[in-house]
Amino acid sequence: MKQYTVIGLGRFGSSVARTLSQIGHEVVVVDIKEELVDALSDITTTGLIGDATNRDTLKAAGVKEVDAVIICMTEFEASVMTVIGCKELGAKHIVAKAKNDTHKEILNKIGADNIVVPERDSGMRLAHNLSSRNVLDIVRLSNDYEIIEILAPEKWVGKTLSQIDLRNKYGVNVLGITHENGTFIGNPTAATDIKPKDRMLVMGSISELDKFTQYE
């Protein structure tokens, strides 16, 4: 279980917070609007009502202690000031939402570790990617099923799909494997070997994949 602070509780920030909580992590949320904080009271560890550009608010939100801070504020200046504040307070990992490419470039220059543009990245995808360091991408197929792309863990390298036995262990299926040289193997057989830096397409129910990404 990891700990996250989500700042800014619009549609995107709320999606990130709820998904992280559903996966099983502790979530602290911060917003200047009381009603937005209250709306997430059922899933959060701590909810703070306050201005995140204020250092005292950031300290109270534990930005230095949590595994990552996700800044989802829509106002340009406020998001920039919050990134700077988190950086100065020693946040381990800062993820920030950008409105456009110019905003993204500025956030990158002031020290955000990862930057997402909501038009291209869903809050749910971000939460899953944060939760598991091996998840590279997610494609939602329906309300119940999705496909994820993962970087094969080192402990799988040199083993066959039969040996790692993902279907029986987790109820998920490997649809394809891309080797480091770009070679793609579709519908791999049980005898297919896992090589270093392989990227694997895995399909399953959302609940199965949540468990899989936590324990793989």
Buried (B, 14 or more C-beta within 10 A) or exposed (E): EBBBBBBBBBEBBBBBBBBBBBBEBBBBBBBBEEEBBEBBEEBBBBBBBBBBBBEEBBEBBBBBEBBBBBBBBBEBEBBBBBBBBBBEBEBEBBBBBBBEEEBBEBBBEBBBBBBBEBEEBBBBBBBBBBBBEBBBEBEEEEEEBBBBBBBBBEEBEEBBBEEBEBBEEBBBBBBBBBBEEEEEBEEBEEEBBBBEEBBBBBBBBBEBBBBBBEEB
